[in-house]
Amino acid sequence: MCGHAVLALGRLALDYGLGPAPRSPETRVVIHCPCGPVAAFVPWDGQRSRNPVRFRSVPAFAAAAACSLLHNPARLYLTVDVPGYGKVVLDIGYGGAFYAFLSAEKLGLDVCSSSVRDLVDAATAVTEAVKKQFKPHHPDSEDLAFIYGTILTDGKDAFSDEPTTNICVFGDAQVDRSPTGSGVTARIALQYHKGLIKLDQTRTFRSSTTGSLFTGKAVEEAKCGDYNAVIVEVSGEAFYTGTAIYTAEEEDPLKYGFLIK
């Protein structure tokens, strides 16, 4: 799931008549994501959608974390041997996708001042190591049971009114321009399960690359199979940047697209 896309699609659905009839002050739009239906709440001023948009997540949970509150004690500590960096203890959280989480400091880096190239290389090494040494499980669908990426943080997981910074490296070593909607969801779930935050305590998350901000909070407890889970509300901004029209001519041999890597 792409949380930022949910925010954007919520606005698009109202502005282009693709969803329910808009109502002020906000309209609920349900987006059907690979992880399940996600409800976006889009402000409406009577003529067009506005920011910020918020969404409520699917049940989010800690799959591996150093804490005594998890349902399954066998999942408490996950130590991974990362080539070039040594053994590190990290967390695995699910918020619509599975991510590995750890402080950049554990890899000898600073998420705010180290180069993006160094952060990407380190996060990619962690992702590949976790894929080989840990198999996530999702109670509802094994299609969701894979590590999507690694999120390096500033280590500031305890509740604070100050923003906490992270960088998400996902997919094919891609960097998210935002704090990552599904990543914020998973990080909130981890913090809640560790007893570091309470329900309805709002935290602010900052992207180390662009400085863009999301807020997130756990709004209610839930279950996902045997996992103790939470529903997380994430809020952020999405903006239009342009429109495009694509045309496919029947005689075009590449009309179905192509991929060069």
N, C-alpha and C positions, 0 to 999 in steps of 0.2 A: 504493500500500500504506500502511496505517496501522499503524505498529509498535506503538503503544500498544494498539490494538485486538487485535493478535495476542497480546499479553500477557494482556489481559482474556479473550479467547476461549479461550485455553489453560486458564485457571482454570475458565471456564464449562463447557467440554467435559468436564472431569473431574468437577466437582461435580454435573452434571446427567446424567451417563451418555451423553454425546453423542460420546465418543471411545473410545480404547482403555481397557482395564481399568487402573485406577490401580495404580501400583507405587511403593513407597518405595525410595530417598529422592526420586526424581523420575520423571516420566513424560514421554515424548516424544509431542507432539501435532503433527501436520502440518496446517497451515492452508493451504488453496488460495486464494491471493491473485491479483489481476489480473496481478501481475508474475511469478507462479509459486509453487510450493509453498515454504512457509517453516516450518521446524521450531521449535516452542516446547518448552521444557523446564520442566515445572511441578513444583515441590516438592509432595510428598504425605506427610502425617503419619500416614496410616492411616485417617483419617476425612474429611479435607477438603483442598483445595488451600491452598497458602500462598504467600507472597512471600519473596524476589523471584523473578520469572519471567524467563527469558532466551530469546532466539531467535537463530537463525543465519540470516543474510540470503541472498537471491539474490546472484549476483556483482555487486559494486558497483565503479564505476570513475569516473575523472575524464574528463569530456568536454571540458573546457577549463580549463587552469590554467597559471599562470606557473611552469613547472618544466621541467627538461631531461630528465626521466625518462619522459615520456609516449611512447606508441608512435608517435603521429603528430605530427611537429613542427608541422604546419600548425595544430594545435589549441592551441598553447602559450599564446598571449596573446589574451584577448578583452577588447577595449575597447568599452564601450557608452556611447552618448550618452543620458543620462537627463535629460529636460526638467525644468528647475528645479534640477538638481544638477550638470550638466556631464558631462564624460567621466570614466568610472571604469573601472578594471581590476578584473575579477571572475573568479570560478571558476564552473564548472558541474560539478556532481557528480550521479551517479546512485546511489541506494540503495534502489530499488523505485519511485522517482519522481525526476524531474529537478528540481533546485533551483539557483537562482543563489545564490552565497555571496560576501559581502564584509563587511569590517569596517564597523560603523556610523559609525566615525570618518571614513571616506571621504565620507560624506554630511553631515558636520558634526554628528553625533549621538553619544550615548553609550548603548549598549544597556542599561546598568544604571540610568541616571538620567534619560534623556530620557522624555518622556511617551509612553505607548503610542500615542496618536493620531498623534504625529509619526513614530514608528517605523513604524506601519502605512502612513501616507501615503508615506513614503520607500520602503519595501519594495514597495508596490504600484506606484509609479512605475518602480522597477527591473524588476519582473516584466513590466510592459507594454512597456518599452523592449527587454528581452531577447527577448520574443516576436516583436517586429518585426525584430530585427537578428541573431538567431541561431536556427538550426533544429537541434535535437538529433536524433541518430540512435540508435536502439536496434537492435542486430543481430538480435534475435529477433522483435520485433514493432513495427511503426510505430504501433500503437495506444498504445504507451507513450512515444512520441517527442514529448512536449510539456512545457513548463515549468510545473510545478505551483505554484511559489511562489518566494519569496526568503527566505533566512535571513540575518539580520544578526547579526554576531558581535562579540565583544570583541577580536578580532584575535589571541588567544592560541592560535595553532595549533601551536607547538612543544611537544614533549612536556613535561608537568609533572604533578606529583602534585596540584596545585591545580585546582579545577574551572574550566572555561571556560564562559562564559555566551553564550547566543544566544536569539533570538526568531524563530519561524517564522510568516510571513504567507503563507497559501496560499488556493487556491480563490477565493472571492469576498471577498477582503480579510478572511478569518477568521484568528484568532490561535490557535495551538496552546497548550493549557494545560500541555503537557509539553515537554521538549527536542526532541521529534519523533523517533520511532524510525527512519523512513526517512531523515530529515535527519541524525541522528547517524551512520547507516550511510554516507551519502554523504560526510559531513565526514571520517569516519575514512578512507575511500577516498582522498580528496584529500590528507589529511595523509600517508598512506602513500606515495602516488605522488610527493609532494614530498620524501620522505626525512626527514620530521619525526618519524615514529614507526616502530617496528619491530613485527614480529609479536609478539602476546601482551603488548604494552604497553597497560595499561588506562588509559583517560582517563575523567574524570567530566565530564558535561555538565549545565549548570543552565539551567532556564527563567528568563528575566528577568522574567516576569510572575508566576509562582507560586512560584518557588524549587524546584520539584520536580526530582529528579535522575535521570539515567540514567547507566550506565557503558557503555563500548564499547571493543572492541579488534578488530584485524584478526587472524584466527586461521589463515588459509591463503591462499596465492595461487591465483588462478583465471584463466580466460579468459572473455570474453564477446565472441564474434566476434573482431575484431582488437584489441579493448581488453585491456590488462593489467588484471586485476581482483583483488579480494580478497573473501573471505567474512568478514563482520563479525558479531561476537556482541554483542548489546545486552541489557542487563539493567535491569529496573526493576520498579516495583510497580503493581498494578492492584487496585482495591477495588470491592466491590459497593455500590451506592447505592440500589437498589430494584428492584422488579419491576412489570410492568404487563401488563394484559390488554386487547387491542383487539378490538372487535366490529364487523362490517360487516353491516348489514341489507340485504336484497336491494333494497328499495324506496328506499334512500338514493341520491339522485342524485350524491352526492359520495363514494360508498363507495370509489372508487379513489384518493382523495386530491386535493389541489389545492396550488398554489403561488402565493403573493402576494409580489411584490417591489416 
